[in-house]
Amino acid sequence: MLETRKGIEWLIEMLRKDQSPDGSWNYPFETGLATDAYMIILLRSLELNDEELIQELSKRILSKQEPNGSWKLFYDEGEGNLSSTVEAYYALLYSGYYSEDDKNLRAAKRFIIANGGLEEVNMFTKIMLALTGQYKWPAFSPLPIEVILLPHIFPINFYSFSVFGRANLTPIMILASKKFTIMTEKSPNLADLHLQRHSEDQWVRSYEIRSLLSYIEDGVKSLIGLPEQLRILAIERAKKYMLDHLEPDGTLYSYYSCTFLMIFALLSLGYKKTDPVIVKALEGIRAMKCEINGLPHMQYTTADVWNTSLISFTLQAAGVPPEDSMISKANDYLLTRQHNKFGDWVIHNPSSLPGGWGFSDINTINPDVDDTTASLRSISRSLPTDLAAWERGIRWVLSMQNDDGGWAGFEKNTNTKVFEFLPIEKGEFLLTDPSCADITGRTLEFFGNYTNLPNDHSAIQKGVKWLFKNQEKDGSWYGRWGICYIYGTWASLTGLLAVDVPKSHPAIQKAVKWLHSIQNGDGGWGESCHSDNKKTYVSLRASTLTHTAWVLDALISISDKPTAAIEKGIKYLLNSLEQTDWTTDYPKGQGMAGGFYIHYHSYRYIFPLLALSRYQKKFEKK
């Protein structure tokens, strides 16, 4: 077993050697195979013969296939994921380098047919299939595009969706209204994967959904104008929304999915494949390509700001001084990424000025609370040099607190529960941006440990009350942006302790008891991605470095001396720092339950370093 100090030094050196020349860390933001498959489909649809990229992406897709022919979103998902398998199968066929007779594709086809065929894939896969000619658009639009014209006073309007919901729904509404399809000479034929007769019930199956759609349609009918004129106006406004929210690299919000959809939406509006807007958008998502194990992966976005802020702060917590070139370069990079433009967040927060940070390297208009507090933590030891940036950031975070007392990711008071009834799978994850325990806890931890905001400040007290109110019965908290209950409980506990909630408080003691109850025999902790779908904690039945580090950081924060649980956890960390297996590749972040999980390549270094450093500082300093 490594000694604590040697483990810390090893982690510091690993991070030092991986820093980019501009001061950032650009570890891969790995989100499964969908973006790789969609890139092949996009290039073939645009008839761009980037054969080297198509071949290499195909190799990566094949390298991830399971023995039964399926593809999975995460290791313990089960037999396989139908939507992922259809996407991979379709992309490999469309690449032109594999045929239906290939043994790998035969196995994939058997899995698809055994699991219900194309009719059983998720809605987003159906949309991709529909716009490339493999699935029939529904007779009605899943969400009428005229909703973009509804006034803000209408209970359901365009800006009551989350920003990431708007970014994806805008091109989808255009495509659905146009029932756009594009095929080429190389388009595969997936007709034999249709196992049921087409009907709109394959898109919408619930009476409540139909009732909600009728309600929206009634709102649309209240608009003044002829239906044809309203549709033209709505399409024009949707197009303007997309073009007004392009980042400097040409992508829509720097997200792969909505940029992919935007390209097809622009084609449906008459744009040529060679139009400069489409060319630049394609260049933008192509530039997000990274390399993993010698093969390309199309990132959903880049995570440079998130990685850099977490790493720089953690290195400083481990004793690396702010004057170290590694830290000064990182903080210089972060300061150049603070936002000075207004984004959509101002719709629900009109009294604040810009001052937040976004997630990706290119993000200039879509800041979020978590990246902002993470970046502020990193520059906190450089004050007063960066005082203006510091004050702007704090003001923005305070202004983003929801009326319920919690903090959300990107926008304020954007949690319309009725959206869960829309015909959009996992709508609560895509369409709403509610207060969540992980961001609320981390925000409180920032205010409590790094600012002079008094603990009786109304914002802090409201945040504390929100966490108390939203604790699960077993003592845990659900974390929206990580996996899952361990993540939320770590963030909530450290946040509450930072603002001087007594260790003896029942909520704290209940959470600690829960963390102790889920420790594995090897001393570590691990949680399955199934937790978010099942809305309850599901053990991974194995330990991971990241989950273990989160729990240790929480337990160290509350303990006056190293407990048996802490000592066992530290031993697990030190014994496992250099291991590489499926647990180190397992997703620790979530984007959308059941459909989108994130493997942060940086986490295996960041959080063990944080836990070991705090353990050494608190218990081994003497």
C-alpha positions in Angstrom: 0.0 0.0 0.0 1.2 3.5 -0.9 1.7 5.9 2.0 -0.7 8.8 1.9 1.9 11.4 1.0 3.3 9.2 -1.8 -0.3 8.7 -3.2 -0.8 12.5 -3.1 2.5 13.2 -4.9 1.7 10.5 -7.5 -1.7 12.1 -8.3 -0.2 15.6 -8.4 2.4 14.5 -11.0 -0.2 12.7 -13.1 -2.1 16.0 -13.3 1.0 18.1 -13.9 2.0 16.1 -16.9 -1.5 16.2 -18.4 -2.0 20.0 -18.3 -2.3 21.7 -21.7 -0.1 24.6 -22.8 -3.0 27.1 -22.4 -3.3 26.1 -18.7 -6.4 24.0 -19.1 -7.0 20.2 -18.7 -8.8 18.7 -21.7 -9.5 15.2 -20.4 -12.1 13.4 -22.5 -15.7 14.0 -21.9 -16.9 10.5 -22.8 -20.6 9.9 -23.3 -21.0 6.5 -25.0 -21.3 5.7 -28.6 -24.2 7.8 -29.8 -22.2 10.8 -30.9 -19.8 8.5 -32.8 -22.6 6.7 -34.6 -24.4 10.0 -35.3 -21.2 11.5 -36.8 -21.0 8.7 -39.3 -24.7 9.2 -40.1 -24.2 13.0 -40.4 -21.2 12.7 -42.7 -23.0 10.2 -45.0 -26.2 12.3 -45.1 -24.1 15.4 -46.1 -22.2 13.2 -48.6 -18.9 14.2 -47.1 -16.5 11.4 -47.7 -14.2 11.7 -44.7 -13.3 8.1 -45.0 -10.5 8.0 -42.4 -12.8 9.4 -39.7 -15.7 7.1 -40.7 -13.4 4.0 -40.6 -11.9 4.9 -37.3 -15.2 5.7 -35.6 -16.6 2.4 -37.0 -13.6 0.6 -35.3 -14.4 2.3 -32.0 -18.0 1.3 -32.2 -17.2 -2.3 -33.0 -14.6 -2.4 -30.2 -17.5 -1.7 -27.7 -19.9 -4.5 -28.9 -20.9 -7.1 -26.3 -20.6 -10.8 -27.1 -24.4 -11.1 -27.6 -24.3 -8.4 -30.3 -25.6 -5.5 -28.3 -24.1 -2.3 -27.1 -24.6 -0.9 -23.5 -24.6 2.5 -21.9 -22.8 1.2 -18.8 -21.2 -2.1 -17.6 -24.0 -3.5 -15.5 -26.9 -2.3 -17.7 -28.1 -5.9 -18.4 -28.3 -7.7 -21.7 -27.8 -4.5 -23.6 -29.4 -1.2 -24.7 -31.8 -1.4 -27.7 -31.5 2.2 -28.8 -27.7 2.2 -28.6 -27.6 -1.1 -30.5 -29.8 0.3 -33.3 -27.7 3.5 -33.5 -24.5 1.5 -33.7 -25.9 -1.0 -36.2 -27.3 1.7 -38.4 -24.0 3.7 -38.4 -21.9 0.7 -39.2 -24.2 -0.1 -42.2 -24.2 3.5 -43.3 -20.4 3.6 -43.1 -20.4 1.3 -46.1 -17.6 -0.8 -44.7 -19.8 -3.4 -43.1 -22.8 -5.4 -44.5 -25.8 -7.1 -43.0 -23.9 -10.4 -43.5 -21.0 -9.4 -41.2 -21.1 -11.6 -38.2 -21.0 -8.7 -35.8 -24.0 -7.0 -37.5 -25.9 -10.3 -37.7 -25.6 -10.6 -33.9 -26.7 -7.0 -33.5 -29.7 -7.6 -35.7 -30.7 -10.6 -33.7 -30.6 -8.5 -30.5 -32.7 -5.7 -32.1 -35.4 -8.1 -33.3 -35.5 -10.0 -30.0 -36.1 -6.8 -28.2 -38.9 -5.4 -30.2 -37.3 -3.7 -33.2 -37.3 0.0 -34.2 -40.7 0.6 -32.6 -39.2 0.1 -29.1 -36.2 2.5 -29.4 -36.3 5.8 -27.5 -37.8 9.0 -28.9 -34.4 10.6 -29.9 -33.4 7.6 -31.9 -36.7 7.6 -33.6 -36.2 11.3 -34.5 -32.8 10.5 -36.0 -34.3 7.5 -37.9 -37.2 9.7 -39.2 -35.0 12.5 -40.5 -32.8 10.0 -42.3 -35.7 8.1 -43.9 -35.9 5.0 -41.7 -39.0 5.8 -39.6 -42.3 7.6 -40.3 -42.8 11.0 -38.7 -46.0 11.0 -36.6 -49.1 12.6 -38.1 -49.0 15.3 -35.5 -45.9 17.1 -34.1 -44.8 15.8 -30.7 -44.8 19.5 -29.7 -46.3 22.1 -32.1 -43.8 24.6 -33.3 -46.2 27.4 -32.6 -45.4 27.0 -28.9 -42.5 29.3 -29.6 -45.0 32.1 -30.2 -46.9 31.7 -26.9 -46.5 34.7 -24.6 -44.5 34.4 -21.3 -47.7 34.7 -19.3 -49.0 31.4 -20.8 -48.3 28.6 -18.2 -46.4 26.6 -20.9 -44.2 28.7 -23.1 -40.9 28.4 -24.9 -38.9 29.9 -22.0 -40.5 27.7 -19.4 -38.4 24.9 -20.9 -34.9 24.4 -19.7 -32.1 25.9 -21.8 -30.9 22.5 -22.9 -34.5 21.5 -23.6 -34.9 24.6 -25.9 -31.6 23.9 -27.6 -32.7 20.4 -28.7 -36.4 21.0 -29.1 -36.0 24.0 -31.4 -34.5 22.1 -34.3 -36.7 19.0 -33.5 -39.9 21.2 -33.8 -38.7 22.5 -37.2 -38.0 19.0 -38.4 -41.3 17.6 -37.2 -43.3 20.4 -38.7 -41.6 19.9 -42.0 -41.6 16.1 -41.7 -38.1 16.4 -43.2 -36.3 13.3 -44.5 -33.0 13.1 -46.3 -31.6 10.0 -47.9 -28.6 9.3 -50.1 -27.5 6.5 -52.4 -25.6 5.0 -49.5 -28.7 5.0 -47.2 -29.2 1.5 -45.6 -32.7 0.0 -45.6 -33.8 -0.9 -42.1 -37.3 -2.0 -43.1 -36.8 -5.5 -41.8 -36.3 -4.1 -38.3 -39.9 -2.8 -38.2 -41.8 -5.4 -36.4 -45.1 -3.5 -35.9 -47.4 -1.6 -38.0 -46.7 2.2 -37.9 -49.1 4.3 -35.9 -48.9 7.5 -33.9 -49.3 5.4 -30.8 -45.7 4.5 -31.1 -44.8 8.1 -30.4 -47.6 9.0 -27.9 -49.4 6.4 -25.7 -50.9 8.2 -22.8 -54.3 10.0 -22.3 -52.7 12.5 -20.1 -50.2 13.4 -22.8 -53.0 13.8 -25.3 -54.8 16.1 -22.9 -51.8 18.2 -22.3 -51.2 18.5 -26.1 -54.8 19.6 -26.5 -54.2 22.3 -23.8 -51.1 23.5 -25.7 -53.1 23.5 -29.0 -55.8 25.6 -27.3 -53.2 28.1 -26.4 -51.9 28.1 -29.9 -55.4 28.7 -31.3 -55.7 31.8 -29.1 -52.9 33.4 -31.1 -54.1 36.0 -33.5 -53.5 35.1 -37.2 -54.2 32.4 -39.7 -52.7 28.9 -39.0 -50.5 29.0 -42.1 -49.2 32.5 -41.2 -48.6 31.4 -37.6 -46.6 28.3 -38.7 -44.4 30.4 -41.0 -43.8 33.0 -38.3 -43.0 30.2 -35.7 -40.5 28.5 -38.1 -38.8 31.8 -38.7 -38.6 32.5 -35.0 -37.2 29.0 -34.4 -34.6 29.5 -37.1 -33.6 32.9 -35.6 -33.3 31.4 -32.1 -30.8 28.8 -33.4 -28.7 31.3 -35.4 -28.7 33.8 -32.5 -27.3 31.1 -30.1 -24.4 29.9 -32.1 -21.0 29.8 -30.4 -17.9 31.2 -32.0 -17.0 27.7 -33.3 -20.4 27.5 -35.1 -22.0 25.0 -32.8 -25.4 25.5 -31.2 -24.6 26.0 -27.5 -21.5 23.9 -28.0 -23.6 20.8 -27.7 -23.3 17.9 -30.2 -26.9 16.8 -30.1 -28.6 20.2 -30.9 -25.9 21.1 -33.5 -26.5 17.8 -35.2 -30.2 18.5 -35.2 -29.7 22.1 -36.3 -27.8 21.0 -39.4 -30.8 18.9 -40.5 -33.2 21.6 -39.5 -31.4 24.1 -41.7 -31.4 21.6 -44.6 -35.2 21.3 -44.2 -35.4 25.1 -44.5 -33.6 25.1 -47.9 -30.0 25.6 -46.8 -27.5 24.0 -49.1 -25.2 21.3 -47.7 -22.3 23.7 -48.5 -23.9 26.7 -46.7 -21.2 28.5 -44.6 -23.4 28.1 -41.4 -23.6 24.3 -41.9 -20.0 24.0 -42.8 -18.9 25.9 -39.7 -21.2 24.0 -37.5 -19.8 20.7 -38.8 -16.3 22.0 -38.2 -17.2 22.9 -34.7 -18.4 19.5 -33.7 -15.6 17.9 -35.6 -13.2 20.0 -33.5 -14.6 18.3 -30.4 -13.1 15.0 -31.4 -10.8 13.5 -28.9 -8.8 10.3 -28.8 -9.3 7.4 -26.4 -7.1 4.3 -26.5 -5.9 5.2 -30.0 -9.4 5.7 -31.5 -11.5 8.9 -32.1 -14.5 9.8 -29.9 -16.8 12.6 -30.8 -17.4 14.4 -27.5 -20.9 15.7 -26.7 -19.1 18.9 -25.7 -15.7 19.7 -24.1 -15.3 19.8 -20.3 -12.2 22.0 -20.2 -13.5 24.7 -17.8 -15.0 22.0 -15.4 -11.9 19.9 -15.4 -9.6 22.9 -15.0 -11.5 24.5 -12.1 -11.8 21.2 -10.2 -8.2 20.2 -10.8 -6.7 23.6 -10.0 -8.7 23.9 -6.8 -7.9 20.3 -5.7 -4.2 20.8 -6.4 -4.2 23.9 -4.1 -6.1 21.9 -1.5 -3.3 19.3 -1.7 -0.7 22.0 -1.0 0.4 23.2 -4.4 0.8 27.0 -3.9 -1.1 29.5 -6.1 2.3 30.8 -7.4 3.1 27.4 -8.9 3.1 27.9 -12.7 0.6 25.0 -13.0 -1.9 26.9 -10.8 -1.3 30.4 -12.2 -1.6 29.1 -15.8 -4.9 27.4 -14.9 -6.3 30.4 -13.2 -5.3 32.7 -16.1 -7.2 30.3 -18.4 -10.3 30.3 -16.1 -10.3 34.1 -16.0 -10.5 34.3 -19.8 -13.5 32.1 -19.7 -15.6 34.1 -17.3 -18.7 35.2 -19.2 -19.5 38.8 -20.2 -22.5 38.2 -22.4 -26.1 37.9 -21.5 -27.6 34.5 -22.2 -31.1 33.0 -21.9 -30.6 32.9 -18.1 -31.5 36.6 -18.0 -35.1 35.8 -19.0 -35.9 34.5 -15.5 -33.2 36.6 -13.8 -33.4 40.1 -15.4 -31.8 42.0 -12.5 -28.3 40.4 -12.7 -25.2 41.1 -14.8 -23.1 38.4 -16.4 -20.4 36.9 -14.3 -20.7 33.1 -14.4 -18.6 30.4 -16.1 -19.7 27.7 -18.5 -18.7 24.1 -18.9 -16.9 23.8 -22.2 -13.9 25.6 -23.6 -15.9 27.5 -26.2 -19.0 28.3 -24.1 -19.7 32.0 -24.0 -23.5 32.4 -23.4 -24.6 29.4 -21.3 -23.0 29.7 -17.8 -24.0 27.4 -14.9 -23.9 27.6 -11.2 -21.7 24.6 -10.6 -18.9 25.7 -13.0 -19.1 29.2 -11.5 -18.6 28.1 -7.9 -15.9 25.6 -9.0 -14.0 28.4 -10.9 -14.4 30.8 -7.9 -12.9 28.2 -5.6 -9.9 27.9 -7.8 -9.2 31.7 -7.9 -10.1 32.2 -4.2 -6.4 31.9 -3.1 -5.3 34.5 -5.8 -7.3 37.3 -4.2 -7.2 40.3 -4.3 -5.6 40.1 -7.7 -8.8 38.7 -9.3 -11.2 40.7 -7.1 -13.4 42.1 -9.9 -14.0 38.6 -11.4 -14.6 37.2 -7.9 -17.3 39.8 -7.0 -19.0 39.4 -10.4 -19.1 35.7 -10.0 -20.5 35.7 -6.4 -23.2 38.2 -7.4 -24.3 36.0 -10.3 -24.5 32.9 -8.1 -26.5 34.6 -5.5 -28.9 36.0 -8.1 -29.5 32.5 -9.5 -31.0 31.0 -6.3 -34.5 29.6 -7.0 -37.5 30.8 -5.1 -37.7 27.4 -3.4 -34.3 28.1 -1.8 -32.2 25.6 -3.9 -29.9 26.1 -6.8 -30.3 24.6 -10.3 -27.8 24.1 -13.1 -28.4 26.7 -15.8 -31.5 28.8 -15.2 -33.7 30.1 -12.4 -37.2 28.9 -11.6 -37.4 26.5 -14.6 -39.2 23.5 -13.2 -42.6 23.2 -14.7 -43.8 19.8 -13.5 -46.4 19.5 -16.2 -43.7 18.9 -18.8 -43.3 15.4 -17.5 -46.6 14.6 -19.3 -45.3 15.7 -22.7 -44.6 13.0 -25.3 -40.8 13.3 -24.7 -39.1 10.5 -22.9 -37.3 11.5 -19.7 -38.8 14.9 -20.1 -38.1 15.7 -16.5 -34.3 15.5 -17.3 -34.4 17.3 -20.6 -37.2 19.9 -20.2 -36.8 21.1 -16.6 -33.9 22.5 -14.6 -35.0 22.1 -10.9 -33.1 22.8 -7.7 -30.9 19.8 -6.9 -29.1 18.6 -3.9 -25.6 18.3 -5.5 -25.5 21.9 -6.8 -27.3 23.4 -3.7 -24.8 21.5 -1.4 -21.8 22.6 -3.4 -23.0 26.2 -3.5 -23.4 26.2 0.3 -20.0 24.6 0.7 -18.5 27.4 -1.5 -20.2 30.2 0.5 -19.3 28.6 3.8 -15.7 27.8 3.2 -14.5 30.4 0.7 -16.4 33.6 1.3 -17.2 35.9 4.2 -20.9 35.6 3.7 -22.4 35.1 7.2 -24.1 31.8 7.8 -27.3 33.6 8.9 -27.5 35.2 5.4 -31.0 34.6 4.0 -29.6 32.8 0.9 -27.7 30.3 3.0 -30.6 29.7 5.4 -32.9 29.1 2.5 -30.5 26.7 0.9 -30.1 24.8 4.2 -33.9 24.5 4.5 -34.2 23.2 0.9 -31.7 20.4 1.7 -33.4 19.4 4.9 -36.8 19.3 3.0 -35.4 17.2 0.2 -33.5 14.6 2.1 -34.6 11.0 1.2 -36.1 8.9 3.9 -33.0 6.7 4.2 -30.8 9.8 4.9 -29.4 10.2 1.4 -29.8 13.0 -1.2 -30.3 12.5 -4.9 -27.6 14.1 -7.1 -28.9 15.3 -10.5 -25.5 15.6 -12.3 -23.6 12.7 -10.8 -24.1 9.0 -9.9 -26.2 9.5 -7.9 -27.2 9.2 -4.3 -23.6 9.0 -3.2 -22.9 12.2 -5.2 -25.8 14.1 -3.8 -25.2 13.0 -0.2 -21.5 14.0 -0.4 -22.4 17.4 -1.8 -25.2 18.0 0.7 -23.2 16.9 3.8 -20.1 18.9 3.0 -22.4 21.9 2.2 -24.3 21.8 5.4 -21.2 21.3 7.5 -19.5 24.3 5.8 -22.3 26.6 6.9 -22.1 25.4 10.5 -25.0 23.0 10.7 -24.2 21.0 13.8 -22.7 17.6 13.3 -25.3 16.3 15.8 -28.2 17.5 13.6 -30.5 14.5 12.8 -30.2 15.1 9.1 -26.4 14.9 9.3 -26.4 11.8 11.5 -28.9 10.0 9.3 -26.8 10.7 6.2 -23.7 9.4 7.9 -25.4 6.3 9.0 -26.6 5.7 5.4 -23.1 6.1 4.0 -21.7 3.6 6.6 -24.4 1.1 5.7 -23.4 1.0 2.0 -19.7 0.5 2.4 -18.3 -2.5 0.6 -16.3 -5.3 2.1 -13.1 -4.0 0.4 -13.5 -0.7 2.1 -14.7 1.3 -0.9 -18.0 2.4 -2.2 -19.7 2.1 -5.6 -23.1 3.0 -7.1 -24.8 1.8 -10.2 -26.2 4.0 -13.0 -29.4 2.1 -12.4 -30.0 4.4 -9.4 -31.2 7.4 -11.5 -33.7 5.3 -13.5 -35.1 3.5 -10.5 -35.1 6.6 -8.3 -33.5 4.7 -5.4 -29.9 3.7 -4.5 -28.6 0.7 -6.4 -25.3 -0.8 -5.4 -22.7 -1.3 -8.1 -21.5 -4.4 -6.2 -18.0 -3.1 -6.7 -16.0 -0.1 -5.5 -14.8 2.8 -7.6 -12.1 5.4 -6.9 -14.5 8.3 -7.4 -17.4 7.1 -5.3 -15.1 6.1 -2.5 -13.4 9.5 -2.6 -16.8 11.3 -2.4 -17.8 9.4 0.7 -14.4 9.7 2.3 -14.5 13.5 1.8 -17.9 13.6 3.5 -16.9 11.4 6.4 -13.6 13.2 7.0 -15.5 16.5 7.1 -17.7 15.3 10.0 -15.1 13.2 11.9 -12.9 14.4 14.7 -10.6 11.3 14.4 -10.2 8.6 11.7 -12.9 6.0 12.1 -12.7 2.4 11.0 -14.8 3.2 7.9 -12.5 6.0 6.9 -9.3 4.0 7.5 -10.7 1.1 5.3 -11.7 3.6 2.6 -8.3 5.3 2.6 -6.6 1.8 2.3 -8.8 1.0 -0.7 -7.9 4.3 -2.4 -4.2 3.9 -1.9 -4.3 0.3 -3.0 -6.3 1.1 -6.1 -4.9 4.5 -7.4 -3.1 3.0 -10.3 -5.6 0.3 -11.3 -7.3 0.5 -14.7 -10.4 -1.7 -15.2 -14.1 -1.3 -15.9 -14.7 0.4 -12.6 -12.3 3.3 -13.6 -14.2 3.6 -16.9 -17.6 3.4 -15.3 -19.7 6.6 -15.7 -19.8 8.9 -12.7 -21.9 11.6 -14.3 -25.4 11.6 -15.7 -27.0 13.8 -18.4 -30.3 12.1 -18.8 -31.4 9.0 -16.9 -31.5 5.9 -19.0 -30.1 7.6 -22.0 -26.9 9.6 -21.4 -24.1 8.9 -19.0 -20.7 10.6 -18.6 -17.3 9.1 -17.9 -15.1 12.0 -16.7 -11.5 10.8 -17.3 -10.3 13.4 -14.8 -12.4 12.2 -11.8 -10.1 9.3 -11.0 -7.4 11.8 -10.1 -9.4 14.8 -8.8 -11.5 13.2 -6.1 -9.0 10.7 -4.6 -6.5 13.6 -4.4 -9.0 15.7 -2.6 -9.9 13.0 -0.1 -6.3 11.9 0.6 -5.2 15.6 1.0 -8.0 16.3 3.5 -7.3 13.0 5.4 -3.6 13.9 5.7 -4.2 17.5 6.7 -6.8 16.6 9.3 -5.4 13.4 10.8 -1.7 13.0 9.8 -0.5 16.6 10.0 1.3 16.1 13.3 
